[in-house]
């Protein structure tokens, strides 16, 4: 198992399939984009599947989430999902995506074995979407969400980040829309993972701000810690149920004590935390001929050194060396 010195066990693996993205979200990367990883630096499809197999069959991983950048840009995505779904024991498989291209791939992903999706959508206004992402693709995201629901990739979760001066007043409208379409909405506090290092703690929209805004229109009942488990989102029952809304408060309410995640970057590095500044290289070991037992040993050693917390509750926190597009959300 992937145990750390604080007694936490990682059973949830996040796998970044690419650092590339077809949006330019203001809280993630600069308008001109980033210098992408060269193809030889990326894990191949076979290498990804092998590492997932080691994690599932030797290290106790039970859930695998494919992320990016934008994972739908990975040409071999459907095949990777199909091969991972064939593993024994079979892990739960999910995907975090911006939704562009999901309309044409949702059914194939479901048939390959994908269980569900998380789709990022920060606004209901196409013009605000263009300002936040620097692309006019709002309708494509809505179409992708509908296709995911039709394909049975449920529950379909929608991730939203609120930004001052852009969409900060939209929380109640987003929840009303999510309830209407039977999507599970989750608000995420803006995190310091932008490549241009423009994040500032002062003025960010906090979990408290979000909940106060939602309560102007909805009755929210805490679901409780027993139901939350190790999930990053605190959830509230909306107007007595059955709908729920979640808030991931990575900055103001860190949940490190119950963290059960391990991360694999697109270039084969193990990260013990989204905000870690250190990485452990598995790609080099793979390509040097290491067997599965050695890969498992290296992975265990990396996780054993996981820190107690992310450091986000420290006002002097320094941003990770790599932006979110390179390490996976």
C-alpha positions as CSV (number, residue, x, y, z in Angstrom):
1,X,0.0,0.0,0.0
2,X,1.0,3.7,-0.4
3,X,1.4,4.6,3.2
4,X,2.9,7.9,4.6
5,X,4.4,8.7,7.9
6,X,1.1,10.2,9.1
7,X,-0.8,7.0,8.6
8,X,-2.6,8.1,5.5
9,X,-3.1,5.6,2.7
10,X,-3.3,6.7,-0.9
11,X,-6.0,4.8,-2.8
12,X,-6.9,7.5,-5.3
13,X,-4.6,8.0,-8.3
14,X,-4.7,11.1,-10.5
15,X,-3.1,10.6,-13.9
16,X,-2.2,13.6,-16.1
17,X,-2.3,12.4,-19.7
18,X,-1.0,15.6,-21.3
19,X,0.1,19.1,-20.3
20,X,-1.7,20.6,-23.3
21,X,-5.0,22.4,-23.2
22,X,-7.3,24.1,-25.7
23,X,-8.4,26.8,-23.3
24,X,-6.4,29.6,-21.7
25,X,-8.1,30.0,-18.4
26,X,-6.9,33.1,-16.6
27,X,-6.4,31.2,-13.3
28,X,-4.3,28.5,-15.0
29,X,-2.0,29.8,-17.8
30,X,-1.1,32.9,-19.8
31,X,-2.9,33.9,-23.0
32,X,0.0,32.8,-25.1
33,X,0.0,29.3,-23.5
34,X,3.1,27.5,-22.2
35,X,6.1,25.7,-23.5
36,X,4.6,22.2,-23.9
37,X,6.4,19.0,-23.1
38,X,8.1,17.4,-26.0
39,X,6.6,14.1,-27.1
40,X,9.6,11.9,-26.0
41,X,9.1,13.4,-22.5
42,X,5.5,12.2,-22.2
43,X,4.7,8.7,-21.0
44,X,3.5,6.5,-23.8
45,X,0.1,4.8,-23.6
46,X,1.8,1.5,-22.6
47,X,3.8,3.2,-19.9
48,X,0.6,4.8,-18.5
49,X,-1.3,1.6,-18.4
50,X,1.7,-0.2,-16.8
51,X,2.0,2.3,-14.0
52,X,-1.8,2.2,-13.4
53,X,-1.5,-1.6,-13.3
54,X,1.2,-1.5,-10.7
55,X,-0.8,1.0,-8.7
56,X,-4.0,-1.1,-8.8
57,X,-2.6,-4.6,-8.5
58,X,0.4,-4.0,-6.2
59,X,-0.2,-0.8,-4.3
60,X,-3.9,-0.8,-3.3
61,X,-5.2,2.0,-5.6
62,X,-8.9,1.7,-6.0
63,X,-9.8,4.9,-8.1
64,X,-8.1,6.4,-11.1
65,X,-8.9,9.9,-12.4
66,X,-7.5,10.9,-15.8
67,X,-6.7,14.6,-16.0
68,X,-4.5,17.0,-18.0
69,X,-4.0,19.7,-19.2
70,X,-7.0,18.6,-21.2
71,X,-7.2,14.7,-21.3
72,X,-9.5,14.7,-24.3
73,X,-6.5,15.9,-26.4
74,X,-4.7,12.6,-25.7
75,X,-5.1,10.6,-28.9
76,X,-5.1,7.2,-27.1
77,X,-7.5,8.1,-24.4
78,X,-10.2,5.7,-25.2
79,X,-7.7,2.8,-25.4
80,X,-6.1,3.8,-22.2
81,X,-9.5,3.8,-20.4
82,X,-10.4,0.4,-22.0
83,X,-7.2,-1.2,-20.9
84,X,-7.4,0.2,-17.3
85,X,-11.0,-1.0,-17.0
86,X,-9.8,-4.5,-17.8
87,X,-7.5,-4.6,-14.8
88,X,-8.3,-6.9,-11.9
89,X,-9.3,-5.7,-9.4
90,X,-11.1,-3.2,-11.6
91,X,-10.6,0.4,-10.4
92,X,-13.3,3.1,-10.6
93,X,-12.4,5.3,-13.6
94,X,-13.2,9.0,-14.0
95,X,-12.2,11.9,-16.1
96,X,-11.7,15.7,-15.4
97,X,-12.2,17.7,-18.6
98,X,-13.1,21.1,-19.8
99,X,-15.8,19.4,-21.9
100,X,-14.6,20.5,-25.3
101,X,-14.8,17.4,-27.5
102,X,-16.8,15.5,-25.0
103,X,-19.9,15.6,-27.1
104,X,-18.3,13.3,-29.7
105,X,-16.4,11.1,-27.3
106,X,-18.7,10.5,-24.3
107,X,-20.4,7.4,-25.7
108,X,-17.0,5.8,-26.7
109,X,-15.6,6.5,-23.3
110,X,-18.6,5.0,-21.5
111,X,-18.3,1.9,-23.7
112,X,-14.6,1.7,-22.9
113,X,-15.3,1.6,-19.2
114,X,-15.2,5.1,-17.9
115,X,-17.6,5.5,-15.0
116,X,-18.1,9.3,-14.7
117,X,-16.8,12.8,-15.5
118,X,-16.1,16.1,-13.9
119,X,-16.5,19.0,-16.3
120,X,-15.2,22.5,-15.6
121,X,-17.6,25.3,-16.3
122,X,-17.3,28.6,-14.4
123,X,-20.1,30.7,-15.9
124,X,-23.4,30.5,-17.7
125,X,-22.6,33.6,-19.7
126,X,-20.8,33.0,-23.0
127,X,-19.2,36.4,-22.9
128,X,-17.8,35.9,-19.4
129,X,-16.7,32.4,-20.5
130,X,-14.7,34.1,-23.3
131,X,-13.1,36.5,-20.9
132,X,-12.2,33.8,-18.5
133,X,-10.9,31.2,-21.0
134,X,-9.9,33.4,-23.9
135,X,-11.9,31.1,-26.2
136,X,-15.5,31.1,-27.5
137,X,-16.4,27.5,-26.7
138,X,-19.2,27.9,-24.2
139,X,-21.7,26.1,-26.3
140,X,-19.3,23.2,-26.8
141,X,-19.0,22.7,-23.1
142,X,-22.8,22.6,-22.6
143,X,-23.1,20.1,-25.4
144,X,-20.4,17.9,-23.8
145,X,-22.2,18.0,-20.5
146,X,-25.5,16.9,-22.1
147,X,-23.7,14.1,-24.0
148,X,-22.0,12.8,-20.8
149,X,-25.4,12.7,-19.1
150,X,-27.0,10.9,-22.1
151,X,-24.2,8.4,-22.1
152,X,-24.7,7.5,-18.5
153,X,-21.4,8.9,-17.2
154,X,-23.1,9.8,-13.9
155,X,-23.1,11.5,-11.6
156,X,-22.0,14.3,-13.9
157,X,-20.1,16.8,-11.7
158,X,-19.5,20.4,-12.7
159,X,-16.5,22.2,-11.3
160,X,-16.7,26.0,-11.0
161,X,-14.1,28.6,-9.9
162,X,-15.3,32.1,-8.9
163,X,-13.1,35.1,-9.8
164,X,-13.4,38.6,-8.5
165,X,-14.8,41.0,-11.1
166,X,-15.8,38.2,-13.5
167,X,-18.3,35.6,-12.2
168,X,-18.3,36.2,-8.4
169,X,-22.1,36.8,-8.3
170,X,-23.0,33.7,-10.3
171,X,-23.0,31.1,-7.5
172,X,-26.8,31.0,-7.1
173,X,-27.5,31.0,-10.8
174,X,-25.0,28.2,-11.3
175,X,-26.6,26.1,-8.6
176,X,-30.1,26.7,-10.0
177,X,-29.0,25.6,-13.4
178,X,-27.2,22.5,-12.0
179,X,-30.3,21.4,-10.1
180,X,-32.4,21.9,-13.2
181,X,-30.1,19.7,-15.3
182,X,-29.3,17.1,-12.6
183,X,-25.6,18.0,-12.4
184,X,-23.7,17.9,-9.2
185,X,-22.1,21.3,-8.8
186,X,-18.8,21.8,-6.9
187,X,-17.2,25.2,-6.3
188,X,-13.4,25.2,-6.0
189,X,-11.5,28.0,-4.3
190,X,-9.0,29.6,-6.7
191,X,-5.7,27.9,-6.0
192,X,-2.1,29.2,-6.5
193,X,-1.4,27.1,-9.6
194,X,-1.3,29.7,-12.4
195,X,1.9,29.7,-14.5
196,X,2.1,33.5,-14.3
197,X,2.1,33.4,-10.5
198,X,-0.6,36.1,-10.4
199,X,-2.6,34.4,-7.5
200,X,-3.1,36.6,-4.4
201,X,-4.8,35.4,-1.2
202,X,-6.2,38.9,-0.7
203,X,-9.5,39.3,-2.6
204,X,-10.0,35.7,-3.5
205,X,-13.5,34.3,-3.3
206,X,-13.6,32.0,-0.3
207,X,-15.7,29.1,0.7
208,X,-17.4,31.4,3.2
209,X,-18.2,33.9,0.5
210,X,-19.6,31.2,-1.8
211,X,-21.9,29.7,0.9
212,X,-23.2,33.2,1.9
213,X,-24.1,33.9,-1.7
214,X,-25.9,30.5,-2.1
215,X,-27.8,31.0,1.1
216,X,-29.4,34.2,-0.4
217,X,-31.6,31.8,-2.5
218,X,-31.2,28.3,-1.1
219,X,-31.5,26.4,2.2
220,X,-28.3,24.5,2.7
221,X,-28.0,21.6,5.2
222,X,-24.5,20.2,6.0
223,X,-24.2,16.6,4.8
224,X,-21.7,15.9,7.6
225,X,-18.2,14.6,8.0
226,X,-19.3,10.9,8.1
227,X,-20.6,11.2,4.5
228,X,-17.6,13.2,3.3
229,X,-14.9,10.6,4.2
230,X,-11.7,11.5,2.3
231,X,-13.5,13.5,-0.4
232,X,-12.0,17.0,-1.0
233,X,-15.5,18.6,-1.2
234,X,-17.7,19.5,1.8
235,X,-21.2,18.9,0.6
236,X,-24.6,20.5,1.5
237,X,-28.1,19.3,0.9
238,X,-30.0,21.8,-1.2
239,X,-33.5,22.8,-0.1
240,X,-34.0,19.5,1.7
241,X,-32.7,17.3,-1.1
242,X,-32.2,15.3,-3.2
243,X,-29.7,17.7,-4.8
244,X,-26.3,18.5,-3.3
245,X,-23.7,21.2,-3.8
246,X,-20.0,20.9,-2.8
247,X,-17.3,23.3,-2.0
248,X,-13.6,22.4,-2.2
249,X,-11.9,24.9,0.1
250,X,-8.2,24.0,-0.5
251,X,-7.0,27.4,0.7
252,X,-9.2,28.3,3.6
253,X,-10.2,24.9,4.9
254,X,-7.4,22.4,4.0
255,X,-8.4,18.8,4.1
256,X,-4.9,17.3,4.2
257,X,-5.5,15.2,7.3
258,X,-7.7,12.8,5.3
259,X,-6.0,13.1,1.9
260,X,-5.9,9.7,0.1
261,X,-4.4,10.9,-3.3
262,X,-1.3,10.2,-5.2
263,X,-0.5,11.9,-8.5
264,X,1.3,11.0,-11.7
265,X,2.4,13.7,-14.1
266,X,2.2,13.4,-17.8
267,X,6.0,13.0,-17.9
268,X,6.0,10.2,-15.3
269,X,6.7,11.9,-12.0
270,X,5.1,11.0,-8.7
271,X,3.7,14.0,-6.8
272,X,2.5,13.4,-3.3
273,X,0.5,16.6,-3.3
274,X,-0.9,19.0,-5.9
275,X,1.1,21.8,-4.2
276,X,4.3,19.8,-3.7
277,X,7.6,21.2,-5.0
278,X,9.3,17.8,-5.1
279,X,8.8,15.0,-7.5
280,X,10.0,11.4,-7.8
281,X,10.9,10.0,-11.3
282,X,9.2,6.8,-12.4
283,X,9.7,7.4,-16.1
284,X,13.4,7.1,-15.8
285,X,13.1,3.8,-14.0
286,X,10.6,2.5,-16.5
287,X,12.9,3.3,-19.4
288,X,16.0,1.9,-17.6
289,X,14.3,-1.5,-17.4
290,X,13.0,-1.6,-13.8
291,X,10.6,-4.4,-13.1
292,X,7.2,-3.9,-11.5
293,X,8.5,-4.6,-8.0
294,X,11.1,-1.9,-8.3
295,X,8.6,0.6,-9.6
296,X,6.3,-0.2,-6.7
297,X,9.2,0.3,-4.3
298,X,10.1,3.7,-5.7
299,X,6.4,4.7,-5.5
300,X,6.1,3.6,-1.9
301,X,9.3,5.5,-1.0
302,X,7.9,8.7,-2.6
303,X,4.6,8.5,-0.7
304,X,6.3,7.7,2.6
305,X,7.8,11.2,2.5
306,X,4.5,13.0,2.0
307,X,4.3,16.1,4.1
308,X,1.6,16.7,6.7
309,X,-0.1,19.5,4.8
310,X,-0.1,21.5,1.6
311,X,1.2,24.6,3.2
312,X,-1.7,26.7,1.8
313,X,-2.7,27.8,5.3
314,X,0.7,29.5,5.7
315,X,0.4,33.1,4.4
316,X,4.0,32.9,3.2
317,X,3.2,29.9,0.9
318,X,5.3,29.7,-2.2
319,X,3.7,28.4,-5.4
320,X,4.7,25.0,-6.9
321,X,7.4,25.1,-9.4
322,X,5.1,23.8,-12.2
323,X,1.6,25.1,-13.1
324,X,-1.6,23.0,-12.9
325,X,-1.6,22.3,-16.6
326,X,1.6,20.3,-16.2
327,X,0.7,18.3,-13.1
328,X,-3.0,17.6,-13.4
329,X,-5.9,18.9,-11.4
